[in-house]
Amino acid sequence: MDWLKVISFIIPSIALIFSFNARLKRFNNERISVYKDIKLLSSELKMEDYEIKVIDDELNVLILREVTGIYEITPAKRLMKILSCNPNLEEFKKNRLKKLIRCTFEKELPPQEKVKNTEFYLERDAFNKRAKEGAMFIISFFIGYLTLLMAGYSSIVSGEYFWAATQLMMSIALLMAMLFTKRSYPSLWTYNAHKKFIEELKGFKGA
């Protein structure tokens, strides 16, 4: 029965976390709809050209975030560029690319028949920095997870079920954060495999 009391706190809390995440995604979509409506009404509102440009820029940013899931503009645009010339990538390769996009850069090659060629490469220093940052987060989350987990069990033994539920819920949140970080950051020892993967991608051709 004691475990039922603890679970009765934890399950609604986890549901709240997922609901909050879904709400953030919906909020972004609502903002896109609002900016699209404003743009459609721009002539009626007698908006200046510079005002319309600001709306266009903000709309492009929101669409980039929605499509790529990346908040930084430059990596999001680079991801879109890579995907545009590699349309047949499997889903797990797209996820792998998202993990590497912040340490993937582009290099222009000599133009051929007036067509600009761009290839992509994995920059080692940026990769190492990103991997170390991810390792630091994972270690911190893991220490916090163990600390809260032990504190939660201690609270259960003491009969403090509210604090036990709170501590166990926080430990689960840290565990989820640790798993999400592992999915979002590369590991230091995987540079060569990731480098080969990026080099095998088709380059971008443009005017």
Secondary structure by P-SEA (a helix, b strand, c coil): caaaaaaaacaaaaaaaaaaaaaaaaaaaaaaaaaaaaaaacccccccaaaaaaaaaaaaaaaaaaacccccaaaaaaaaaaaaacccccaaaaaaaaacccccccccccccccbbbbbbbbbaaaaaaaaaaaaaaaaaaaaaaaaaaaaaaaaaaacaaaaaaaaaaaaaaaaaaaaaaaaccccccaaaaaaaaaaacbbbbcc
